């Protein structure tokens, strides 16, 4: 089922399947979100929970037992329930089930809330640990944006602006997209711009740490821009696929598994640890403007 929220600036469609963002249209009807294509990437704007990226052999351990985690966790394929809806906001929730316990041995309640304010959409993740033990997880966003945003431009006319004096570190990945535990400076033009090209993603995503907590997708020759802010996210992925006309901006709380390591949830670096009975909250936002 798709839900719609809107104000005078934006109309947003969100699917109950994983709380996926499916459409972002401005008052003139311009679509900002990638609409999916089986030839490249079928999705539009999924959320990632309770794991980011890949686990080695799709396997991790917890307290001596092996579990099998799909790519980016199980939220993507899960049906969420409606919690609340107004004209300009929506909350969906996912709770523990027999299916989730087979993959991830914790009792939880995940609520995602989307709220419109002027030309900005905020996304709030709230994770309640309803178990009697500490819970370990990752969470993040994966929205894909159509490029170009204007018909007179091309994908390579765009750049990502991290702001002045940016110094993000790129986390190196193996050919099969696992963390190598090495990082290097991400080269930026003028200390702030990452020019976009399809060749940039020849080795999959660019994953970083120590990055500024906001960025803008823009073209010097265009008028439409997308601004993302993720103040409480530790990592950021930027990704596209082949020559497809989209770029994903992926604010992440944590990282995929390390190369050739079957991770133990209790010892994997960078996972969130949430004590029994506690609640984790993280809000990020996307703005669309000219």
N, C-alpha and C positions, 0 to 999 in steps of 0.2 A: 504493500500500500504506500502511496505517496501522499505526503502532507505538504500544504502550502502555507507559508507565512509571507506577509508583505507589508510595506509602508509606501509612502509616496515616491521613494527612491529606488527600491529594489523589490523583486518578487523571487522568493526562494522556494525550491522544491527539495524535500528530504524524503528518502525512502525508509520504511520501517526495517528493511533488510540491512542490518548493520548500521543504521543511522547514516547511510551514505548520502552525501550532498549530490543532488542530481541536476540542479539547474540554478543559475544565478542570472537574472535578467534585470536590466535597468529600466527606467521609465519609458525609454524609447524602444524597448524590446530587444536590445542587444544582449546576446548570450555571451557570458564570460567563461563559463565552465565547459571543459571538454565533454562531449556527449557520448564518448565510447565508440570503439570500433574493433570488431573481432580480429582485424588484420594487424592490429598493433596492441592496443590496451582497451579492454572491454569496459573498464570501470570509469567513474567520473570523479568521485571524491570520498573514498572510503575512510573509515577510522580504524586504527590498529590497536588491538588489545587481545590478550594480555602479553603479547610479545611483539617486538619489532624485528622484521626481517626473518632470516633463516636460523634454524637450529641445525647443528651438524647431524647428518643422517636423519633429520626431522625428529631428533631425540634430545631430551634433557633428563636430568635426574633430580629427584627430591627425596631426601632422607633414605637414600639407598635404592629407590625404586625408579625404573625407567618409565618415562611418559613420551608421547609422540605429539609434537606441536606442528600444525600446518604453517605455511608461510604467513607472516604477519598476524598469527593468532587466529582465534575462532570467531571474533566479532563479525568479520566480513560476511560470513555465511549464516549469521544468526538473526532470527526475527525478534525485533524489539517491540515492547509494548508501550502504548501511549500512556503518559503520566499526566501531563497538562498541556493545553494549547490555548493561546490567545491569537489575536489577529497578527501580532508581530513577534511571537515567541513560541517555542515548542520544546517539550521535554519528553524523551523516550528513555526506557530503562530495559536492562537485561539482568536477569537474576540467575542464580545457580540452577542447574538442571543435571539430570543423569548424564547427558551428553557432555556438558562442560566439565563435570567431575572426572570423566574418563580422560580428558585432555589435560586438565589443570586442577589439582586437588584442593581447592579452596572454595569456601562459601562466601559469596559476594553479592553486591548490588551495584551495577554501573548505571549511572544516569548521565545522559548527554543533553545539554540545554543549548539551544540556539536562540539568540536574541538580536533583533534588528534595532539599530539606533542610527538615524540618518542614513548614510551610505555605507555603514559598517555592519558586519555580521560578527558577533562574538560567539565563540564555541567554548562551553565549559564542560570539562570532564569531572565527574564526581564518583569516586570509587569508595564504597563502604566495605570494610573488612568485617564480615559477619561470622567469621570463624573464631576459634579459640587459640589460634596460633598466628605468627607473623606471616604475612602474605607478600610474595615477590612478583613483580610484574613490570611491564613496560606499556606505554600508551602514547598515541600520537595521531597526527592527521596526515592525509595523503591526497589533497585536492589537486586536480589537474586543470590548468587554465589554457584556453584556446589562444594560440598565437599564429597569425597576427590577430590583434583586436580590431584592426581596421583594414579594409580590403586593399588599400593602396600599399600596404606594408608586407614584409615577409618575416618569417621566424627569426632570421639572422639580423633583422633590424633592431631586435630587442636586446636589452641588457638587464642585469640585476644590480641595483644600486644598494650597497650596504651602508652608505653614509661615509663621512670623512674619517680618515685614519683607521679604517677597518683592518683587522689583522687575523682573520679566521685561520684555523689550522685544518687541513684536509686529512681525514683519517683514511689511510690506504686500505683498500679491499683486495682480496684475492680475485682471480678470474671468475670464481664461482660465488663471489659476493659475501665472503666472510671477512671478519675484522682481522687485520694483520698486526695490530698493536704497534703500528708505526704511524707517525703523522708528519706532515710537511706544511710549510706555509702555502696557502691557496693564493695563487698569483692573481692580482687584481690590477686593472688599469687605473692609473691616477690614485691608487690606494683606496678605491671604493667600488669600481665597476667590474662585473663579470659579464663580458659579451657572450651572448648565446649563439650556439651553432649546434648542428646535429652531431658533429664530430666530437663535441665536448663530452658526449655521453656514450662514446664508443665502448668504454669499459663499464657500462652501467651507471649507477648513481654517483654523484659527488656528495660525500658525507663529511660533515665538519663538526668541530667543537670550537670553543672560544670565539664564536662568531657574534657580531652584533645581534641584538634581540629584535630587530625589525629590518625589513627590506622593502624595496619597491621594484616591481616589474614595469619597465618603461621603454619607450623608444624616443630618441631625440627628435625624430621626425613625426611622432604621433601625439595624440591628445589624451587617449585613454590610458589609465594606469591602475595597477593593482598593488595595494600596500598590505603587507602581512606583519603582524607583531605577535611575538611569542615569548613574553618576558620570563616565564618559568620553565622553558624547555632547555635541556642541556645540549641537544644536538639538532642538526638540521640536515635533511637530505634534499638534493635537487636532482630531478630525474626527467628524462624523456626517453623515447623508444624509437629507434630507427630514424626515419624521416617524418614521423608523425607530427602534425602541427599542434603540439601542446608541450607545456612544461609543468611538472609537479613541484610544489613547494611543500616539504614534509617536516614539520616541527615534531621532534621526537624527544621523549624523556630518556630513552636508553638506546642501546646498540644491538645489532645481531650478535650471534655467537662468534667466538674467535675461531680462526682456521684450525680444523682438525681437533677441536676440543668439544667433547660432549659436556655442555655446561651443567654445573650443579647450581640450582636456583639460589641456594643459600650463599654461594661464594662468587657467582658471576659478578664482575665489576659493573657498576652503573645501573643495575636494576633498582627500582623503587622497593623499599621494604616498608611495609605498613603493619603496625602492631595490631593485635586483636582488638576489635571494637572501635578502631580509629577510622577516620575518613580523609581521603586525599582529594584535593581540588586543584585544578589547573585550567586557566582560561587563556585562550589566544583569540586573535581576531583577524579578519580580512576586510579591507576597505576597497571600494571601487569608485573611481572618480575620474574627472577630466581636468 
